[in-house]
Amino acid sequence: FIAARLGYSGMTLTRAFRELDILGLADVRTRGRDRVLHWADDDRKALWGKALEFLRTPVKQRVWLSAPHQRIGGFIAGLSALSSYSMLASPGNPVLAMNSKDLKAFRENCGIRELDSMEKDEDSLEIEVWTYSPGLFNKNGTVDKLSLYCLLYTSPSPRDRTRSRMPSSA
């Protein structure tokens, strides 16, 4: 049921549950044909502390596109998303997230030119290509807070890294 709602196969979800079990973050129990996930620690803060070392960014690639005044789809991500969740000023260029399939379709349908990062200008878009669909848990077209935290937590830039605490309301 949950696999279908998330758009993944049952086998993929089984592997994810197994990983959580192996890492000691959850206990997977079988109830009939169903698998039930129980978090290993009732203390959310302690569980978060254990999980931190396993977080990884959802971004597998960044590309710059020349797309003046075009709506290209995707979800608000990166520092653009952080600015929508906080009082941080928006970056000069919008940051959007999409998966490889959507980026490929967009390139084929619109003929937009990919830029070298040195070529970018005020009409350029930064596209984060994600390892999974950035729209899975989006809120009003903005990537979810946990994915954004993982992205920023693992970022090499001190401006967009906040390692000290979990985002509020996540």
PyRosetta script that sets phi, psi and omega in degrees:
from pyrosetta import init, pose_from_sequence

init()
pose = pose_from_sequence("FIAARLGYSGMTLTRAFRELDILGLADVRTRGRDRVLHWADDDRKALWGKALEFLRTPVKQRVWLSAPHQRIGGFIAGLSALSSYSMLASPGNPVLAMNSKDLKAFRENCGIRELDSMEKDEDSLEIEVWTYSPGLFNKNGTVDKLSLYCLLYTSPSPRDRTRSRMPSSA")
pose.set_psi(1, -53.2)
pose.set_omega(1, -177.5)
pose.set_phi(2, -68.3)
pose.set_psi(2, -34.2)
pose.set_omega(2, 178.4)
pose.set_phi(3, -61.2)
pose.set_psi(3, -46.1)
pose.set_omega(3, 179.9)
pose.set_phi(4, -63.8)
pose.set_psi(4, -40.6)
pose.set_omega(4, 179.3)
pose.set_phi(5, -63.7)
pose.set_psi(5, -33.0)
pose.set_omega(5, -179.9)
pose.set_phi(6, -88.6)
pose.set_psi(6, -9.3)
pose.set_omega(6, 179.8)
pose.set_phi(7, 82.0)
pose.set_psi(7, 24.8)
pose.set_omega(7, 179.0)
pose.set_phi(8, -117.8)
pose.set_psi(8, 160.3)
pose.set_omega(8, 176.5)
pose.set_phi(9, -77.2)
pose.set_psi(9, 160.2)
pose.set_omega(9, 175.9)
pose.set_phi(10, -60.6)
pose.set_psi(10, -35.4)
pose.set_omega(10, -179.8)
pose.set_phi(11, -65.1)
pose.set_psi(11, -40.0)
pose.set_omega(11, 178.8)
pose.set_phi(12, -64.2)
pose.set_psi(12, -42.7)
pose.set_omega(12, 179.1)
pose.set_phi(13, -66.8)
pose.set_psi(13, -37.7)
pose.set_omega(13, 176.5)
pose.set_phi(14, -60.1)
pose.set_psi(14, -44.1)
pose.set_omega(14, 178.1)
pose.set_phi(15, -63.0)
pose.set_psi(15, -40.8)
pose.set_omega(15, 178.8)
pose.set_phi(16, -63.5)
pose.set_psi(16, -44.8)
pose.set_omega(16, 177.7)
pose.set_phi(17, -60.9)
pose.set_psi(17, -43.7)
pose.set_omega(17, 179.9)
pose.set_phi(18, -60.9)
pose.set_psi(18, -41.6)
pose.set_omega(18, 178.6)
pose.set_phi(19, -61.8)
pose.set_psi(19, -44.6)
pose.set_omega(19, 178.8)
pose.set_phi(20, -60.5)
pose.set_psi(20, -38.5)
pose.set_omega(20, 178.8)
pose.set_phi(21, -66.5)
pose.set_psi(21, -48.9)
pose.set_omega(21, -179.0)
pose.set_phi(22, -61.6)
pose.set_psi(22, -38.1)
pose.set_omega(22, -179.8)
pose.set_phi(23, -75.5)
pose.set_psi(23, -7.7)
pose.set_omega(23, 179.0)
pose.set_phi(24, 79.5)
pose.set_psi(24, 17.7)
pose.set_omega(24, -179.9)
pose.set_phi(25, -91.6)
pose.set_psi(25, -23.2)
pose.set_omega(25, -178.9)
pose.set_phi(26, -150.0)
pose.set_psi(26, 162.0)
pose.set_omega(26, 176.3)
pose.set_phi(27, -116.8)
pose.set_psi(27, 125.6)
pose.set_omega(27, -179.0)
pose.set_phi(28, -102.5)
pose.set_psi(28, 123.9)
pose.set_omega(28, 179.2)
pose.set_phi(29, -118.2)
pose.set_psi(29, 147.4)
pose.set_omega(29, 178.9)
pose.set_phi(30, -99.8)
pose.set_psi(30, 130.9)
pose.set_omega(30, 177.6)
pose.set_phi(31, -128.9)
pose.set_psi(31, 98.2)
pose.set_omega(31, -174.1)
pose.set_phi(32, 68.4)
pose.set_psi(32, -125.6)
pose.set_omega(32, 177.3)
pose.set_phi(33, -90.6)
pose.set_psi(33, -8.3)
pose.set_omega(33, -176.2)
pose.set_phi(34, -93.7)
pose.set_psi(34, 151.5)
pose.set_omega(34, 172.3)
pose.set_phi(35, -106.9)
pose.set_psi(35, 135.2)
pose.set_omega(35, -179.0)
pose.set_phi(36, -116.1)
pose.set_psi(36, 131.4)
pose.set_omega(36, -178.4)
pose.set_phi(37, -99.9)
pose.set_psi(37, 126.1)
pose.set_omega(37, 175.8)
pose.set_phi(38, -119.8)
pose.set_psi(38, 124.8)
pose.set_omega(38, 179.9)
pose.set_phi(39, -64.3)
pose.set_psi(39, 140.4)
pose.set_omega(39, -173.3)
pose.set_phi(40, -70.4)
pose.set_psi(40, -22.2)
pose.set_omega(40, -176.1)
pose.set_phi(41, -134.1)
pose.set_psi(41, 126.6)
pose.set_omega(41, 179.2)
pose.set_phi(42, -73.2)
pose.set_psi(42, -22.2)
pose.set_omega(42, 179.1)
pose.set_phi(43, -81.0)
pose.set_psi(43, 108.5)
pose.set_omega(43, -175.7)
pose.set_phi(44, -58.8)
pose.set_psi(44, -38.7)
pose.set_omega(44, -179.4)
pose.set_phi(45, -65.4)
pose.set_psi(45, -41.8)
pose.set_omega(45, 178.4)
pose.set_phi(46, -65.8)
pose.set_psi(46, -42.0)
pose.set_omega(46, 178.1)
pose.set_phi(47, -62.8)
pose.set_psi(47, -42.5)
pose.set_omega(47, 177.7)
pose.set_phi(48, -60.4)
pose.set_psi(48, -43.2)
pose.set_omega(48, 179.0)
pose.set_phi(49, -60.6)
pose.set_psi(49, -40.3)
pose.set_omega(49, 177.7)
pose.set_phi(50, -67.7)
pose.set_psi(50, -37.5)
pose.set_omega(50, -175.4)
pose.set_phi(51, -75.7)
pose.set_psi(51, -26.1)
pose.set_omega(51, -175.1)
pose.set_phi(52, -51.7)
pose.set_psi(52, -41.7)
pose.set_omega(52, -176.7)
pose.set_phi(53, -68.3)
pose.set_psi(53, -14.7)
pose.set_omega(53, -178.2)
pose.set_phi(54, -101.0)
pose.set_psi(54, -3.3)
pose.set_omega(54, -179.8)
pose.set_phi(55, -66.7)
pose.set_psi(55, 143.8)
pose.set_omega(55, 173.9)
pose.set_phi(56, -143.7)
pose.set_psi(56, 154.7)
pose.set_omega(56, -177.3)
pose.set_phi(57, -68.0)
pose.set_psi(57, 143.5)
pose.set_omega(57, 174.9)
pose.set_phi(58, -78.9)
pose.set_psi(58, -9.6)
pose.set_omega(58, -175.2)
pose.set_phi(59, -85.7)
pose.set_psi(59, 123.5)
pose.set_omega(59, 176.9)
pose.set_phi(60, -103.6)
pose.set_psi(60, -16.3)
pose.set_omega(60, -178.7)
pose.set_phi(61, -161.3)
pose.set_psi(61, 149.6)
pose.set_omega(61, 173.3)
pose.set_phi(62, -122.1)
pose.set_psi(62, 133.9)
pose.set_omega(62, 176.2)
pose.set_phi(63, -132.4)
pose.set_psi(63, 152.5)
pose.set_omega(63, 175.9)
pose.set_phi(64, -109.7)
pose.set_psi(64, 133.8)
pose.set_omega(64, 179.5)
pose.set_phi(65, -122.3)
pose.set_psi(65, 145.5)
pose.set_omega(65, 173.0)
pose.set_phi(66, -91.0)
pose.set_psi(66, 104.2)
pose.set_omega(66, -175.7)
pose.set_phi(67, -139.5)
pose.set_psi(67, 65.5)
pose.set_omega(67, -179.0)
pose.set_phi(68, -64.0)
pose.set_psi(68, 126.0)
pose.set_omega(68, 172.6)
pose.set_phi(69, 56.0)
pose.set_psi(69, 33.4)
pose.set_omega(69, 177.2)
pose.set_phi(70, -118.0)
pose.set_psi(70, 138.0)
pose.set_omega(70, 173.3)
pose.set_phi(71, -90.3)
pose.set_psi(71, 117.3)
pose.set_omega(71, -172.5)
pose.set_phi(72, -108.7)
pose.set_psi(72, -0.5)
pose.set_omega(72, -176.0)
pose.set_phi(73, 88.8)
pose.set_psi(73, -162.6)
pose.set_omega(73, -177.5)
pose.set_phi(74, 85.1)
pose.set_psi(74, -179.3)
pose.set_omega(74, -177.2)
pose.set_phi(75, -124.9)
pose.set_psi(75, 144.4)
pose.set_omega(75, 179.3)
pose.set_phi(76, -61.9)
pose.set_psi(76, 129.4)
pose.set_omega(76, -172.9)
pose.set_phi(77, -143.0)
pose.set_psi(77, -176.5)
pose.set_omega(77, 175.1)
pose.set_phi(78, 54.1)
pose.set_psi(78, -141.9)
pose.set_omega(78, -178.7)
pose.set_phi(79, -66.9)
pose.set_psi(79, -24.0)
pose.set_omega(79, 174.7)
pose.set_phi(80, -64.6)
pose.set_psi(80, -42.0)
pose.set_omega(80, 178.2)
pose.set_phi(81, -68.1)
pose.set_psi(81, -42.5)
pose.set_omega(81, 179.2)
pose.set_phi(82, -59.8)
pose.set_psi(82, -39.2)
pose.set_omega(82, 179.4)
pose.set_phi(83, -67.4)
pose.set_psi(83, -30.3)
pose.set_omega(83, 178.7)
pose.set_phi(84, -75.6)
pose.set_psi(84, -25.0)
pose.set_omega(84, 178.8)
pose.set_phi(85, -92.8)
pose.set_psi(85, -8.7)
pose.set_omega(85, -174.7)
pose.set_phi(86, -141.3)
pose.set_psi(86, -165.9)
pose.set_omega(86, 178.2)
pose.set_phi(87, -100.9)
pose.set_psi(87, 12.6)
pose.set_omega(87, 177.2)
pose.set_phi(88, -68.2)
pose.set_psi(88, 138.6)
pose.set_omega(88, 177.9)
pose.set_phi(89, -66.4)
pose.set_psi(89, 147.1)
pose.set_omega(89, 178.0)
pose.set_phi(90, -65.3)
pose.set_psi(90, 147.5)
pose.set_omega(90, 176.0)
pose.set_phi(91, -68.5)
pose.set_psi(91, 163.3)
pose.set_omega(91, -179.3)
pose.set_phi(92, -60.6)
pose.set_psi(92, -37.0)
pose.set_omega(92, 178.7)
pose.set_phi(93, -114.2)
pose.set_psi(93, 136.7)
pose.set_omega(93, 178.4)
pose.set_phi(94, -62.7)
pose.set_psi(94, 147.4)
pose.set_omega(94, 177.4)
pose.set_phi(95, -116.5)
pose.set_psi(95, 125.2)
pose.set_omega(95, 178.9)
pose.set_phi(96, -123.3)
pose.set_psi(96, 152.9)
pose.set_omega(96, 177.5)
pose.set_phi(97, -117.8)
pose.set_psi(97, 143.2)
pose.set_omega(97, 173.2)
pose.set_phi(98, -156.8)
pose.set_psi(98, 164.5)
pose.set_omega(98, 176.6)
pose.set_phi(99, -88.3)
pose.set_psi(99, 171.1)
pose.set_omega(99, -176.3)
pose.set_phi(100, -58.1)
pose.set_psi(100, -41.6)
pose.set_omega(100, -177.9)
pose.set_phi(101, -61.9)
pose.set_psi(101, -45.6)
pose.set_omega(101, 180.0)
pose.set_phi(102, -66.5)
pose.set_psi(102, -39.2)
pose.set_omega(102, 178.4)
pose.set_phi(103, -64.4)
pose.set_psi(103, -42.5)
pose.set_omega(103, 179.4)
pose.set_phi(104, -61.8)
pose.set_psi(104, -45.6)
pose.set_omega(104, 179.5)
pose.set_phi(105, -62.2)
pose.set_psi(105, -41.6)
pose.set_omega(105, 179.4)
pose.set_phi(106, -63.1)
pose.set_psi(106, -45.3)
pose.set_omega(106, 178.6)
pose.set_phi(107, -59.6)
pose.set_psi(107, -43.6)
pose.set_omega(107, -178.2)
pose.set_phi(108, -67.8)
pose.set_psi(108, -40.4)
pose.set_omega(108, -175.9)
pose.set_phi(109, -79.5)
pose.set_psi(109, -31.5)
pose.set_omega(109, -172.7)
pose.set_phi(110, -109.0)
pose.set_psi(110, -14.7)
pose.set_omega(110, 179.5)
pose.set_phi(111, 61.2)
pose.set_psi(111, 33.2)
pose.set_omega(111, -179.8)
pose.set_phi(112, -76.6)
pose.set_psi(112, 141.4)
pose.set_omega(112, -178.3)
pose.set_phi(113, -85.4)
pose.set_psi(113, 134.1)
pose.set_omega(113, 173.8)
pose.set_phi(114, -82.2)
pose.set_psi(114, 140.0)
pose.set_omega(114, -176.3)
pose.set_phi(115, -108.5)
pose.set_psi(115, 152.2)
pose.set_omega(115, 166.2)
pose.set_phi(116, -75.3)
pose.set_psi(116, 146.2)
pose.set_omega(116, -177.2)
pose.set_phi(117, -59.3)
pose.set_psi(117, -21.1)
pose.set_omega(117, 178.0)
pose.set_phi(118, -78.3)
pose.set_psi(118, -18.5)
pose.set_omega(118, -178.1)
pose.set_phi(119, -87.3)
pose.set_psi(119, -11.7)
pose.set_omega(119, -172.2)
pose.set_phi(120, -59.5)
pose.set_psi(120, 149.5)
pose.set_omega(120, 176.6)
pose.set_phi(121, -139.7)
pose.set_psi(121, -166.9)
pose.set_omega(121, -174.8)
pose.set_phi(122, -67.9)
pose.set_psi(122, -17.2)
pose.set_omega(122, 178.6)
pose.set_phi(123, -94.8)
pose.set_psi(123, 1.8)
pose.set_omega(123, -176.6)
pose.set_phi(124, -81.0)
pose.set_psi(124, 153.0)
pose.set_omega(124, 175.9)
pose.set_phi(125, -118.4)
pose.set_psi(125, 138.6)
pose.set_omega(125, 172.1)
pose.set_phi(126, -95.8)
pose.set_psi(126, 124.5)
pose.set_omega(126, 179.5)
pose.set_phi(127, -110.4)
pose.set_psi(127, 125.7)
pose.set_omega(127, 172.8)
pose.set_phi(128, -96.2)
pose.set_psi(128, 121.2)
pose.set_omega(128, 177.2)
pose.set_phi(129, -92.3)
pose.set_psi(129, 116.6)
pose.set_omega(129, -173.5)
pose.set_phi(130, -95.0)
pose.set_psi(130, 154.4)
pose.set_omega(130, 178.1)
pose.set_phi(131, -75.9)
pose.set_psi(131, -18.1)
pose.set_omega(131, 175.9)
pose.set_phi(132, -137.1)
pose.set_psi(132, 172.7)
pose.set_omega(132, -177.3)
pose.set_phi(133, -66.6)
pose.set_psi(133, 119.7)
pose.set_omega(133, 179.4)
pose.set_phi(134, -69.9)
pose.set_psi(134, -9.7)
pose.set_omega(134, -179.3)
pose.set_phi(135, -91.3)
pose.set_psi(135, -2.2)
pose.set_omega(135, -176.0)
pose.set_phi(136, -52.7)
pose.set_psi(136, -49.1)
pose.set_omega(136, -176.3)
pose.set_phi(137, -123.1)
pose.set_psi(137, 27.8)
pose.set_omega(137, -176.3)
pose.set_phi(138, -62.8)
pose.set_psi(138, 155.6)
pose.set_omega(138, 177.0)
pose.set_phi(139, -124.9)
pose.set_psi(139, 110.3)
pose.set_omega(139, -179.9)
pose.set_phi(140, 54.3)
pose.set_psi(140, 41.3)
pose.set_omega(140, 176.4)
pose.set_phi(141, 82.6)
pose.set_psi(141, 6.8)
pose.set_omega(141, 178.7)
pose.set_phi(142, -113.1)
pose.set_psi(142, 138.5)
pose.set_omega(142, -178.8)
pose.set_phi(143, -58.0)
pose.set_psi(143, 155.1)
pose.set_omega(143, -177.6)
pose.set_phi(144, -68.2)
pose.set_psi(144, 156.5)
pose.set_omega(144, -174.2)
pose.set_phi(145, -66.7)
pose.set_psi(145, -36.1)
pose.set_omega(145, -179.5)
pose.set_phi(146, -67.4)
pose.set_psi(146, -44.8)
pose.set_omega(146, 177.4)
pose.set_phi(147, -62.4)
pose.set_psi(147, -41.4)
pose.set_omega(147, 178.2)
pose.set_phi(148, -62.8)
pose.set_psi(148, -42.5)
pose.set_omega(148, 178.1)
pose.set_phi(149, -60.7)
pose.set_psi(149, -45.2)
pose.set_omega(149, 178.8)
pose.set_phi(150, -59.7)
pose.set_psi(150, -41.9)
pose.set_omega(150, 179.1)
pose.set_phi(151, -62.3)
pose.set_psi(151, -48.0)
pose.set_omega(151, -176.2)
pose.set_phi(152, -75.7)
pose.set_psi(152, -33.3)
pose.set_omega(152, -179.5)
pose.set_phi(153, -63.8)
pose.set_psi(153, -36.8)
pose.set_omega(153, -177.9)
pose.set_phi(154, -94.4)
pose.set_psi(154, 2.8)
pose.set_omega(154, -178.2)
pose.set_phi(155, -73.3)
pose.set_psi(155, 141.3)
pose.set_omega(155, 178.1)
pose.set_phi(156, -76.3)
pose.set_psi(156, -13.0)
pose.set_omega(156, -176.8)
pose.set_phi(157, -84.7)
pose.set_psi(157, 127.2)
pose.set_omega(157, 179.3)
pose.set_phi(158, -65.2)
pose.set_psi(158, -25.0)
pose.set_omega(158, -178.5)
pose.set_phi(159, -66.7)
pose.set_psi(159, -37.5)
pose.set_omega(159, -176.2)
pose.set_phi(160, -109.2)
pose.set_psi(160, 25.6)
pose.set_omega(160, 177.4)
pose.set_phi(161, -118.6)
pose.set_psi(161, 131.3)
pose.set_omega(161, 176.7)
pose.set_phi(162, -132.4)
pose.set_psi(162, 90.9)
pose.set_omega(162, -176.0)
pose.set_phi(163, -87.7)
pose.set_psi(163, -8.2)
pose.set_omega(163, -169.2)
pose.set_phi(164, -76.5)
pose.set_psi(164, -29.3)
pose.set_omega(164, -176.3)
pose.set_phi(165, -157.7)
pose.set_psi(165, 164.3)
pose.set_omega(165, 178.3)
pose.set_phi(166, -74.1)
pose.set_psi(166, 146.6)
pose.set_omega(166, 177.7)
pose.set_phi(167, -64.6)
pose.set_psi(167, 146.5)
pose.set_omega(167, -179.7)
pose.set_phi(168, -68.0)
pose.set_psi(168, 149.1)
pose.set_omega(168, 178.2)
pose.set_phi(169, 61.4)
pose.set_psi(169, 21.7)
pose.set_omega(169, 179.9)
pose.set_phi(170, -88.7)
pose.dump_pdb("model.pdb")
